[in-house]
Amino acid sequence: MSKKKCVQCGKETEKWTLRQGKPFCSQACVKKYGEKHGSKKSDVCEFC
C-alpha cells in the first residue's frame, strides 16, 4: 500500500483506512474528524 496523508492530523502512513473516500491514519482521527465536522458518528465510522 502506498502512503497517504491523514485528512485529520496530516500524518503520512501506509496503514491508512478510507472513510467516505478520505484517508485516515487511525480510528481516533476518524472520530475526531466526525466530531469536528458535526456529522453523526455512524456517518463517518462504523466502528465508533
CHARMM-style PDB file with segment names, atoms N, HN, CA, C and O in Angstrom:
ATOM      1  N   MET     1       0.826  -1.195   0.000  1.00  0.00      PROA
ATOM      2  CA  MET     1       0.000   0.000   0.000  1.00  0.00      PROA
ATOM      3  C   MET     1       0.867   1.254   0.000  1.00  0.00      PROA
ATOM      4  O   MET     1       1.890   1.314   0.682  1.00  0.00      PROA
ATOM      5  N   SER     2       0.455   2.235  -0.758  1.00  0.00      PROA
ATOM      6  HN  SER     2      -0.376   2.187  -1.312  1.00  0.00      PROA
ATOM      7  CA  SER     2       1.230   3.476  -0.779  1.00  0.00      PROA
ATOM      8  C   SER     2       0.842   4.357   0.404  1.00  0.00      PROA
ATOM      9  O   SER     2      -0.217   4.186   1.008  1.00  0.00      PROA
ATOM     10  N   LYS     3       1.720   5.298   0.719  1.00  0.00      PROA
ATOM     11  HN  LYS     3       2.580   5.437   0.228  1.00  0.00      PROA
ATOM     12  CA  LYS     3       1.457   6.202   1.843  1.00  0.00      PROA
ATOM     13  C   LYS     3       0.391   7.211   1.468  1.00  0.00      PROA
ATOM     14  O   LYS     3       0.347   7.714   0.345  1.00  0.00      PROA
ATOM     15  N   LYS     4      -0.462   7.492   2.430  1.00  0.00      PROA
ATOM     16  HN  LYS     4      -0.426   7.084   3.342  1.00  0.00      PROA
ATOM     17  CA  LYS     4      -1.461   8.551   2.257  1.00  0.00      PROA
ATOM     18  C   LYS     4      -1.393   9.467   3.468  1.00  0.00      PROA
ATOM     19  O   LYS     4      -0.942   9.067   4.541  1.00  0.00      PROA
ATOM     20  N   LYS     5      -1.844  10.691   3.283  1.00  0.00      PROA
ATOM     21  HN  LYS     5      -2.211  11.016   2.411  1.00  0.00      PROA
ATOM     22  CA  LYS     5      -1.839  11.672   4.363  1.00  0.00      PROA
ATOM     23  C   LYS     5      -3.208  11.683   5.037  1.00  0.00      PROA
ATOM     24  O   LYS     5      -4.239  11.809   4.377  1.00  0.00      PROA
ATOM     25  N   CYS     6      -3.200  11.551   6.346  1.00  0.00      PROA
ATOM     26  HN  CYS     6      -2.362  11.449   6.883  1.00  0.00      PROA
ATOM     27  CA  CYS     6      -4.442  11.575   7.128  1.00  0.00      PROA
ATOM     28  C   CYS     6      -5.099  12.954   6.999  1.00  0.00      PROA
ATOM     29  O   CYS     6      -4.441  13.976   7.196  1.00  0.00      PROA
ATOM     30  N   VAL     7      -6.400  12.983   6.668  1.00  0.00      PROA
ATOM     31  HN  VAL     7      -6.935  12.153   6.509  1.00  0.00      PROA
ATOM     32  CA  VAL     7      -7.075  14.276   6.500  1.00  0.00      PROA
ATOM     33  C   VAL     7      -7.322  14.981   7.829  1.00  0.00      PROA
ATOM     34  O   VAL     7      -7.590  16.183   7.846  1.00  0.00      PROA
ATOM     35  N   GLN     8      -7.236  14.252   8.943  1.00  0.00      PROA
ATOM     36  HN  GLN     8      -7.019  13.276   8.928  1.00  0.00      PROA
ATOM     37  CA  GLN     8      -7.452  14.871  10.252  1.00  0.00      PROA
ATOM     38  C   GLN     8      -6.156  15.453  10.825  1.00  0.00      PROA
ATOM     39  O   GLN     8      -6.124  16.628  11.193  1.00  0.00      PROA
ATOM     40  N   CYS     9      -5.088  14.653  10.907  1.00  0.00      PROA
ATOM     41  HN  CYS     9      -5.113  13.699  10.608  1.00  0.00      PROA
ATOM     42  CA  CYS     9      -3.872  15.123  11.597  1.00  0.00      PROA
ATOM     43  C   CYS     9      -2.703  15.388  10.645  1.00  0.00      PROA
ATOM     44  O   CYS     9      -1.705  15.985  11.048  1.00  0.00      PROA
ATOM     45  N   GLY    10      -2.817  14.949   9.379  1.00  0.00      PROA
ATOM     46  HN  GLY    10      -3.628  14.465   9.052  1.00  0.00      PROA
ATOM     47  CA  GLY    10      -1.770  15.228   8.409  1.00  0.00      PROA
ATOM     48  C   GLY    10      -0.613  14.239   8.416  1.00  0.00      PROA
ATOM     49  O   GLY    10       0.351  14.401   7.668  1.00  0.00      PROA
ATOM     50  N   LYS    11      -0.708  13.212   9.263  1.00  0.00      PROA
ATOM     51  HN  LYS    11      -1.491  13.080   9.871  1.00  0.00      PROA
ATOM     52  CA  LYS    11       0.362  12.208   9.343  1.00  0.00      PROA
ATOM     53  C   LYS    11       0.343  11.325   8.100  1.00  0.00      PROA
ATOM     54  O   LYS    11      -0.720  10.898   7.650  1.00  0.00      PROA
ATOM     55  N   GLU    12       1.525  11.055   7.550  1.00  0.00      PROA
ATOM     56  HN  GLU    12       2.389  11.403   7.916  1.00  0.00      PROA
ATOM     57  CA  GLU    12       1.611  10.155   6.406  1.00  0.00      PROA
ATOM     58  C   GLU    12       1.860   8.745   6.895  1.00  0.00      PROA
ATOM     59  O   GLU    12       2.764   8.509   7.697  1.00  0.00      PROA
ATOM     60  N   THR    13       1.059   7.809   6.415  1.00  0.00      PROA
ATOM     61  HN  THR    13       0.325   8.002   5.764  1.00  0.00      PROA
ATOM     62  CA  THR    13       1.181   6.431   6.872  1.00  0.00      PROA
ATOM     63  C   THR    13       0.778   5.456   5.779  1.00  0.00      PROA
ATOM     64  O   THR    13       0.014   5.798   4.876  1.00  0.00      PROA
ATOM     65  N   GLU    14       1.295   4.250   5.868  1.00  0.00      PROA
ATOM     66  HN  GLU    14       1.916   3.973   6.602  1.00  0.00      PROA
ATOM     67  CA  GLU    14       0.884   3.194   4.946  1.00  0.00      PROA
ATOM     68  C   GLU    14      -0.317   2.424   5.483  1.00  0.00      PROA
ATOM     69  O   GLU    14      -0.988   1.710   4.737  1.00  0.00      PROA
ATOM     70  N   LYS    15      -0.589   2.571   6.792  1.00  0.00      PROA
ATOM     71  HN  LYS    15      -0.044   3.151   7.398  1.00  0.00      PROA
ATOM     72  CA  LYS    15      -1.693   1.832   7.411  1.00  0.00      PROA
ATOM     73  C   LYS    15      -2.946   2.695   7.511  1.00  0.00      PROA
ATOM     74  O   LYS    15      -3.577   2.756   8.566  1.00  0.00      PROA
ATOM     75  N   TRP    16      -3.307   3.360   6.419  1.00  0.00      PROA
ATOM     76  HN  TRP    16      -2.795   3.310   5.561  1.00  0.00      PROA
ATOM     77  CA  TRP    16      -4.472   4.223   6.427  1.00  0.00      PROA
ATOM     78  C   TRP    16      -5.743   3.439   6.133  1.00  0.00      PROA
ATOM     79  O   TRP    16      -5.704   2.364   5.533  1.00  0.00      PROA
ATOM     80  N   THR    17      -6.860   3.990   6.562  1.00  0.00      PROA
ATOM     81  HN  THR    17      -6.892   4.863   7.049  1.00  0.00      PROA
ATOM     82  CA  THR    17      -8.169   3.427   6.231  1.00  0.00      PROA
ATOM     83  C   THR    17      -8.988   4.507   5.551  1.00  0.00      PROA
ATOM     84  O   THR    17      -8.838   5.694   5.841  1.00  0.00      PROA
ATOM     85  N   LEU    18      -9.841   4.090   4.658  1.00  0.00      PROA
ATOM     86  HN  LEU    18      -9.962   3.125   4.422  1.00  0.00      PROA
ATOM     87  CA  LEU    18     -10.660   5.028   3.897  1.00  0.00      PROA
ATOM     88  C   LEU    18     -12.055   5.107   4.507  1.00  0.00      PROA
ATOM     89  O   LEU    18     -12.707   4.085   4.721  1.00  0.00      PROA
ATOM     90  N   ARG    19     -12.505   6.323   4.785  1.00  0.00      PROA
ATOM     91  HN  ARG    19     -11.975   7.154   4.612  1.00  0.00      PROA
ATOM     92  CA  ARG    19     -13.876   6.566   5.239  1.00  0.00      PROA
ATOM     93  C   ARG    19     -14.434   7.689   4.395  1.00  0.00      PROA
ATOM     94  O   ARG    19     -13.845   8.768   4.324  1.00  0.00      PROA
ATOM     95  N   GLN    20     -15.574   7.445   3.748  1.00  0.00      PROA
ATOM     96  HN  GLN    20     -16.052   6.569   3.805  1.00  0.00      PROA
ATOM     97  CA  GLN    20     -16.197   8.445   2.868  1.00  0.00      PROA
ATOM     98  C   GLN    20     -15.202   8.979   1.845  1.00  0.00      PROA
ATOM     99  O   GLN    20     -15.235  10.157   1.487  1.00  0.00      PROA
ATOM    100  N   GLY    21     -14.318   8.103   1.380  1.00  0.00      PROA
ATOM    101  HN  GLY    21     -14.291   7.146   1.671  1.00  0.00      PROA
ATOM    102  CA  GLY    21     -13.360   8.491   0.364  1.00  0.00      PROA
ATOM    103  C   GLY    21     -12.183   9.316   0.864  1.00  0.00      PROA
ATOM    104  O   GLY    21     -11.397   9.832   0.070  1.00  0.00      PROA
ATOM    105  N   LYS    22     -12.063   9.442   2.195  1.00  0.00      PROA
ATOM    106  HN  LYS    22     -12.702   9.023   2.840  1.00  0.00      PROA
ATOM    107  CA  LYS    22     -10.953  10.208   2.771  1.00  0.00      PROA
ATOM    108  C   LYS    22     -10.046   9.290   3.576  1.00  0.00      PROA
ATOM    109  O   LYS    22     -10.533   8.430   4.310  1.00  0.00      PROA
ATOM    110  N   PRO    23      -8.723   9.463   3.447  1.00  0.00      PROA
ATOM    111  CA  PRO    23      -7.797   8.622   4.212  1.00  0.00      PROA
ATOM    112  C   PRO    23      -7.615   9.102   5.655  1.00  0.00      PROA
ATOM    113  O   PRO    23      -7.468  10.298   5.910  1.00  0.00      PROA
ATOM    114  N   PHE    24      -7.626   8.161   6.582  1.00  0.00      PROA
ATOM    115  HN  PHE    24      -7.745   7.190   6.375  1.00  0.00      PROA
ATOM    116  CA  PHE    24      -7.373   8.429   7.997  1.00  0.00      PROA
ATOM    117  C   PHE    24      -6.308   7.471   8.493  1.00  0.00      PROA
ATOM    118  O   PHE    24      -6.217   6.336   8.026  1.00  0.00      PROA
ATOM    119  N   CYS    25      -5.489   7.939   9.457  1.00  0.00      PROA
ATOM    120  HN  CYS    25      -5.563   8.862   9.836  1.00  0.00      PROA
ATOM    121  CA  CYS    25      -4.411   7.080   9.954  1.00  0.00      PROA
ATOM    122  C   CYS    25      -4.866   6.208  11.122  1.00  0.00      PROA
ATOM    123  O   CYS    25      -4.224   5.202  11.424  1.00  0.00      PROA
ATOM    124  N   SER    26      -5.967   6.580  11.785  1.00  0.00      PROA
ATOM    125  HN  SER    26      -6.488   7.397  11.540  1.00  0.00      PROA
ATOM    126  CA  SER    26      -6.426   5.809  12.949  1.00  0.00      PROA
ATOM    127  C   SER    26      -7.910   6.039  13.198  1.00  0.00      PROA
ATOM    128  O   SER    26      -8.496   6.994  12.688  1.00  0.00      PROA
ATOM    129  N   GLN    27      -8.513   5.150  13.989  1.00  0.00      PROA
ATOM    130  HN  GLN    27      -8.037   4.374  14.403  1.00  0.00      PROA
ATOM    131  CA  GLN    27      -9.919   5.304  14.351  1.00  0.00      PROA
ATOM    132  C   GLN    27     -10.135   6.590  15.147  1.00  0.00      PROA
ATOM    133  O   GLN    27     -11.172   7.242  15.026  1.00  0.00      PROA
ATOM    134  N   ALA    28      -9.135   6.945  15.964  1.00  0.00      PROA
ATOM    135  HN  ALA    28      -8.292   6.416  16.062  1.00  0.00      PROA
ATOM    136  CA  ALA    28      -9.247   8.172  16.768  1.00  0.00      PROA
ATOM    137  C   ALA    28      -9.410   9.387  15.865  1.00  0.00      PROA
ATOM    138  O   ALA    28     -10.206  10.280  16.154  1.00  0.00      PROA
ATOM    139  N   CYS    29      -8.658   9.418  14.778  1.00  0.00      PROA
ATOM    140  HN  CYS    29      -8.012   8.692  14.543  1.00  0.00      PROA
ATOM    141  CA  CYS    29      -8.753  10.538  13.841  1.00  0.00      PROA
ATOM    142  C   CYS    29     -10.083  10.530  13.098  1.00  0.00      PROA
ATOM    143  O   CYS    29     -10.643  11.589  12.814  1.00  0.00      PROA
ATOM    144  N   VAL    30     -10.584   9.353  12.786  1.00  0.00      PROA
ATOM    145  HN  VAL    30     -10.129   8.493  13.017  1.00  0.00      PROA
ATOM    146  CA  VAL    30     -11.899   9.256  12.145  1.00  0.00      PROA
ATOM    147  C   VAL    30     -12.952   9.879  13.052  1.00  0.00      PROA
ATOM    148  O   VAL    30     -13.812  10.638  12.604  1.00  0.00      PROA
ATOM    149  N   LYS    31     -12.866   9.542  14.337  1.00  0.00      PROA
ATOM    150  HN  LYS    31     -12.168   8.926  14.701  1.00  0.00      PROA
ATOM    151  CA  LYS    31     -13.827  10.030  15.318  1.00  0.00      PROA
ATOM    152  C   LYS    31     -13.718  11.543  15.499  1.00  0.00      PROA
ATOM    153  O   LYS    31     -14.724  12.253  15.525  1.00  0.00      PROA
ATOM    154  N   LYS    32     -12.477  12.025  15.625  1.00  0.00      PROA
ATOM    155  HN  LYS    32     -11.660  11.448  15.604  1.00  0.00      PROA
ATOM    156  CA  LYS    32     -12.242  13.470  15.787  1.00  0.00      PROA
ATOM    157  C   LYS    32     -12.772  14.235  14.588  1.00  0.00      PROA
ATOM    158  O   LYS    32     -13.406  15.279  14.737  1.00  0.00      PROA
ATOM    159  N   TYR    33     -12.508  13.709  13.393  1.00  0.00      PROA
ATOM    160  HN  TYR    33     -11.992  12.861  13.271  1.00  0.00      PROA
ATOM    161  CA  TYR    33     -12.961  14.357  12.161  1.00  0.00      PROA
ATOM    162  C   TYR    33     -14.484  14.444  12.148  1.00  0.00      PROA
ATOM    163  O   TYR    33     -15.056  15.476  11.795  1.00  0.00      PROA
ATOM    164  N   GLY    34     -15.130  13.352  12.534  1.00  0.00      PROA
ATOM    165  HN  GLY    34     -14.666  12.514  12.820  1.00  0.00      PROA
ATOM    166  CA  GLY    34     -16.593  13.318  12.574  1.00  0.00      PROA
ATOM    167  C   GLY    34     -17.157  14.334  13.549  1.00  0.00      PROA
ATOM    168  O   GLY    34     -18.144  15.010  13.255  1.00  0.00      PROA
ATOM    169  N   GLU    35     -16.521  14.441  14.721  1.00  0.00      PROA
ATOM    170  HN  GLU    35     -15.720  13.892  14.960  1.00  0.00      PROA
ATOM    171  CA  GLU    35     -16.987  15.396  15.731  1.00  0.00      PROA
ATOM    172  C   GLU    35     -16.756  16.834  15.265  1.00  0.00      PROA
ATOM    173  O   GLU    35     -17.606  17.704  15.454  1.00  0.00      PROA
ATOM    174  N   LYS    36     -15.589  17.067  14.652  1.00  0.00      PROA
ATOM    175  HN  LYS    36     -14.899  16.360  14.498  1.00  0.00      PROA
ATOM    176  CA  LYS    36     -15.222  18.407  14.198  1.00  0.00      PROA
ATOM    177  C   LYS    36     -16.182  18.909  13.114  1.00  0.00      PROA
ATOM    178  O   LYS    36     -16.510  20.094  13.050  1.00  0.00      PROA
ATOM    179  N   HSD    37     -16.619  17.979  12.271  1.00  0.00      PROA
ATOM    180  HN  HSD    37     -16.353  17.016  12.324  1.00  0.00      PROA
ATOM    181  CA  HSD    37     -17.469  18.377  11.150  1.00  0.00      PROA
ATOM    182  C   HSD    37     -18.950  18.162  11.439  1.00  0.00      PROA
ATOM    183  O   HSD    37     -19.788  18.259  10.542  1.00  0.00      PROA
ATOM    184  N   GLY    38     -19.264  17.870  12.696  1.00  0.00      PROA
ATOM    185  HN  GLY    38     -18.583  17.791  13.424  1.00  0.00      PROA
ATOM    186  CA  GLY    38     -20.646  17.824  13.132  1.00  0.00      PROA
ATOM    187  C   GLY    38     -21.483  16.708  12.531  1.00  0.00      PROA
ATOM    188  O   GLY    38     -22.712  16.776  12.541  1.00  0.00      PROA
ATOM    189  N   SER    39     -20.826  15.680  12.008  1.00  0.00      PROA
ATOM    190  HN  SER    39     -19.828  15.625  12.000  1.00  0.00      PROA
ATOM    191  CA  SER    39     -21.598  14.580  11.447  1.00  0.00      PROA
ATOM    192  C   SER    39     -21.874  13.551  12.539  1.00  0.00      PROA
ATOM    193  O   SER    39     -21.172  13.487  13.549  1.00  0.00      PROA
ATOM    194  N   LYS    40     -22.906  12.750  12.314  1.00  0.00      PROA
ATOM    195  HN  LYS    40     -23.476  12.802  11.493  1.00  0.00      PROA
ATOM    196  CA  LYS    40     -23.169  11.659  13.237  1.00  0.00      PROA
ATOM    197  C   LYS    40     -22.020  10.673  13.142  1.00  0.00      PROA
ATOM    198  O   LYS    40     -21.477  10.464  12.058  1.00  0.00      PROA
ATOM    199  N   LYS    41     -21.639  10.060  14.261  1.00  0.00      PROA
ATOM    200  HN  LYS    41     -22.081  10.230  15.142  1.00  0.00      PROA
ATOM    201  CA  LYS    41     -20.512   9.135  14.271  1.00  0.00      PROA
ATOM    202  C   LYS    41     -20.699   8.033  13.225  1.00  0.00      PROA
ATOM    203  O   LYS    41     -19.737   7.615  12.581  1.00  0.00      PROA
ATOM    204  N   SER    42     -21.935   7.565  13.058  1.00  0.00      PROA
ATOM    205  HN  SER    42     -22.717   7.904  13.581  1.00  0.00      PROA
ATOM    206  CA  SER    42     -22.189   6.479  12.116  1.00  0.00      PROA
ATOM    207  C   SER    42     -21.966   6.906  10.657  1.00  0.00      PROA
ATOM    208  O   SER    42     -21.715   6.071   9.789  1.00  0.00      PROA
ATOM    209  N   ASP    43     -22.063   8.227  10.402  1.00  0.00      PROA
ATOM    210  HN  ASP    43     -22.267   8.905  11.108  1.00  0.00      PROA
ATOM    211  CA  ASP    43     -21.829   8.721   9.047  1.00  0.00      PROA
ATOM    212  C   ASP    43     -20.383   8.513   8.616  1.00  0.00      PROA
ATOM    213  O   ASP    43     -20.093   8.264   7.446  1.00  0.00      PROA
ATOM    214  N   VAL    44     -19.482   8.621   9.595  1.00  0.00      PROA
ATOM    215  HN  VAL    44     -19.718   8.823  10.546  1.00  0.00      PROA
ATOM    216  CA  VAL    44     -18.066   8.568   9.266  1.00  0.00      PROA
ATOM    217  C   VAL    44     -17.478   7.200   9.566  1.00  0.00      PROA
ATOM    218  O   VAL    44     -16.707   6.666   8.767  1.00  0.00      PROA
ATOM    219  N   CYS    45     -17.835   6.626  10.713  1.00  0.00      PROA
ATOM    220  HN  CYS    45     -18.461   7.059  11.361  1.00  0.00      PROA
ATOM    221  CA  CYS    45     -17.147   5.422  11.160  1.00  0.00      PROA
ATOM    222  C   CYS    45     -18.107   4.373  11.670  1.00  0.00      PROA
ATOM    223  O   CYS    45     -18.904   4.642  12.569  1.00  0.00      PROA
ATOM    224  N   GLU    46     -18.042   3.193  11.115  1.00  0.00      PROA
ATOM    225  HN  GLU    46     -17.395   2.975  10.384  1.00  0.00      PROA
ATOM    226  CA  GLU    46     -18.938   2.123  11.549  1.00  0.00      PROA
ATOM    227  C   GLU    46     -18.451   1.424  12.808  1.00  0.00      PROA
ATOM    228  O   GLU    46     -19.151   0.558  13.333  1.00  0.00      PROA
ATOM    229  N   PHE    47     -17.252   1.783  13.315  1.00  0.00      PROA
ATOM    230  HN  PHE    47     -16.684   2.486  12.888  1.00  0.00      PROA
ATOM    231  CA  PHE    47     -16.708   1.104  14.492  1.00  0.00      PROA
ATOM    232  C   PHE    47     -16.883   1.892  15.783  1.00  0.00      PROA
ATOM    233  O   PHE    47     -16.823   1.316  16.869  1.00  0.00      PROA
ATOM    234  N   CYS    48     -17.102   3.217  15.678  1.00  0.00      PROA
ATOM    235  HN  CYS    48     -17.151   3.684  14.795  1.00  0.00      PROA
ATOM    236  CA  CYS    48     -17.135   4.048  16.890  1.00  0.00      PROA
ATOM    237  C   CYS    48     -18.457   3.899  17.646  1.00  0.00      PROA
ATOM    238  OT1 CYS    48     -18.647   4.529  18.686  1.00  0.00      PROA
TER     239      CYS     48
END
